[in-house]
């Protein structure tokens, strides 16, 4: 849940990339929800969204509902 994040700097992006790669290597999917427009623009412009192992959801509720249905729970 990223609703409190207003901007992403280079070090934060590098950390997110490292987390995404570690999780992906472990078979875990990394998802985001409630990403603000300017942050989404930054993530998109850097190509991070192209390598993100999961999805970006508009709301936490939609993320939980979608992922729960997808897991068969």
Phi and psi restraints in degrees (value plus and minus 20) as a CYANA .aco file:
   2 UNK   PHI    -137.1   -97.1
   2 UNK   PSI       1.2    41.2
   3 UNK   PHI     -82.8   -42.8
   3 UNK   PSI     -43.4    -3.4
   4 UNK   PHI    -111.9   -71.9
   4 UNK   PSI     -22.9    17.1
   5 UNK   PHI    -109.6   -69.6
   5 UNK   PSI     101.8   141.8
   6 UNK   PHI    -124.2   -84.2
   6 UNK   PSI     -41.5    -1.5
   7 UNK   PHI    -176.7  -136.7
   7 UNK   PSI     138.7   178.7
   8 UNK   PHI    -147.0  -107.0
   8 UNK   PSI     106.5   146.5
   9 UNK   PHI    -118.8   -78.8
   9 UNK   PSI     158.4   198.4
  10 UNK   PHI     -81.1   -41.1
  10 UNK   PSI     -62.0   -22.0
  11 UNK   PHI     -87.8   -47.8
  11 UNK   PSI     -56.3   -16.3
  12 UNK   PHI     -85.8   -45.8
  12 UNK   PSI     -61.8   -21.8
  13 UNK   PHI     -83.4   -43.4
  13 UNK   PSI     -62.2   -22.2
  14 UNK   PHI     -81.9   -41.9
  14 UNK   PSI     -59.0   -19.0
  15 UNK   PHI     -84.9   -44.9
  15 UNK   PSI     -64.3   -24.3
  16 UNK   PHI     -81.7   -41.7
  16 UNK   PSI     -61.0   -21.0
  17 UNK   PHI     -82.6   -42.6
  17 UNK   PSI     -62.6   -22.6
  18 UNK   PHI     -85.7   -45.7
  18 UNK   PSI     -62.6   -22.6
  19 UNK   PHI     -82.4   -42.4
  19 UNK   PSI     -65.5   -25.5
  20 UNK   PHI     -78.2   -38.2
  20 UNK   PSI     -65.3   -25.3
  21 UNK   PHI     -86.0   -46.0
  21 UNK   PSI     -62.4   -22.4
  22 UNK   PHI     -83.4   -43.4
  22 UNK   PSI     -64.4   -24.4
  23 UNK   PHI     -84.9   -44.9
  23 UNK   PSI     -64.3   -24.3
  24 UNK   PHI     -79.6   -39.6
  24 UNK   PSI     -62.8   -22.8
  25 UNK   PHI     -82.3   -42.3
  25 UNK   PSI     -49.0    -9.0
  26 UNK   PHI    -111.4   -71.4
  26 UNK   PSI     -14.7    25.3
  27 UNK   PHI      59.6    99.6
  27 UNK   PSI      -1.4    38.6
  28 UNK   PHI    -127.6   -87.6
  28 UNK   PSI     115.6   155.6
  29 UNK   PHI    -114.0   -74.0
  29 UNK   PSI     115.9   155.9
  30 UNK   PHI    -123.6   -83.6
  30 UNK   PSI      97.6   137.6
  31 UNK   PHI    -137.7   -97.7
  31 UNK   PSI     136.0   176.0
  32 UNK   PHI    -144.1  -104.1
  32 UNK   PSI     134.0   174.0
  33 UNK   PHI    -161.6  -121.6
  33 UNK   PSI     136.0   176.0
  34 UNK   PHI      35.4    75.4
  34 UNK   PSI      23.9    63.9
  35 UNK   PHI    -100.8   -60.8
  35 UNK   PSI     108.5   148.5
  36 UNK   PHI     -90.6   -50.6
  36 UNK   PSI     132.8   172.8
  37 UNK   PHI     -70.6   -30.6
  37 UNK   PSI     -71.8   -31.8
  38 UNK   PHI     -81.9   -41.9
  38 UNK   PSI     -55.4   -15.4
  39 UNK   PHI     -89.7   -49.7
  39 UNK   PSI     -62.0   -22.0
  40 UNK   PHI     -80.6   -40.6
  40 UNK   PSI     -60.4   -20.4
  41 UNK   PHI     -81.4   -41.4
  41 UNK   PSI     -62.5   -22.5
  42 UNK   PHI     -84.8   -44.8
  42 UNK   PSI     -64.5   -24.5
  43 UNK   PHI     -83.6   -43.6
  43 UNK   PSI     -59.6   -19.6
  44 UNK   PHI     -88.3   -48.3
  44 UNK   PSI     -65.2   -25.2
  45 UNK   PHI     -83.2   -43.2
  45 UNK   PSI     -49.7    -9.7
  46 UNK   PHI    -107.0   -67.0
  46 UNK   PSI     -27.9    12.1
  47 UNK   PHI      65.5   105.5
  47 UNK   PSI     -16.6    23.4
  48 UNK   PHI     -81.1   -41.1
  48 UNK   PSI     -58.6   -18.6
  49 UNK   PHI     -85.2   -45.2
  49 UNK   PSI     -44.2    -4.2
  50 UNK   PHI     -91.4   -51.4
  50 UNK   PSI     -45.9    -5.9
  51 UNK   PHI    -127.3   -87.3
  51 UNK   PSI     -25.5    14.5
  52 UNK   PHI     -79.5   -39.5
  52 UNK   PSI     108.8   148.8
  53 UNK   PHI     -92.5   -52.5
  53 UNK   PSI     -40.1    -0.1
  54 UNK   PHI    -135.8   -95.8
  54 UNK   PSI    -167.7  -127.7
  55 UNK   PHI    -141.8  -101.8
  55 UNK   PSI     146.6   186.6
  56 UNK   PHI    -132.2   -92.2
  56 UNK   PSI     101.4   141.4
  57 UNK   PHI    -125.6   -85.6
  57 UNK   PSI     126.9   166.9
  58 UNK   PHI     -87.6   -47.6
  58 UNK   PSI     -52.9   -12.9
  59 UNK   PHI    -159.7  -119.7
  59 UNK   PSI     138.1   178.1
  60 UNK   PHI     -83.3   -43.3
  60 UNK   PSI     -60.5   -20.5
  61 UNK   PHI     -81.0   -41.0
  61 UNK   PSI     -66.9   -26.9
  62 UNK   PHI     -83.1   -43.1
  62 UNK   PSI     -58.7   -18.7
  63 UNK   PHI     -82.0   -42.0
  63 UNK   PSI     -69.3   -29.3
  64 UNK   PHI     -82.4   -42.4
  64 UNK   PSI     -64.4   -24.4
  65 UNK   PHI     -83.1   -43.1
  65 UNK   PSI     -68.4   -28.4
  66 UNK   PHI     -83.8   -43.8
  66 UNK   PSI     -66.0   -26.0
  67 UNK   PHI     -90.7   -50.7
  67 UNK   PSI     -53.4   -13.4
  68 UNK   PHI     -86.3   -46.3
  68 UNK   PSI     -65.4   -25.4
  69 UNK   PHI     -83.1   -43.1
  69 UNK   PSI     -62.5   -22.5
  70 UNK   PHI     -84.4   -44.4
  70 UNK   PSI     -46.6    -6.6
  71 UNK   PHI    -109.1   -69.1
  71 UNK   PSI     -27.5    12.5
  72 UNK   PHI      63.4   103.4
  72 UNK   PSI      -8.7    31.3
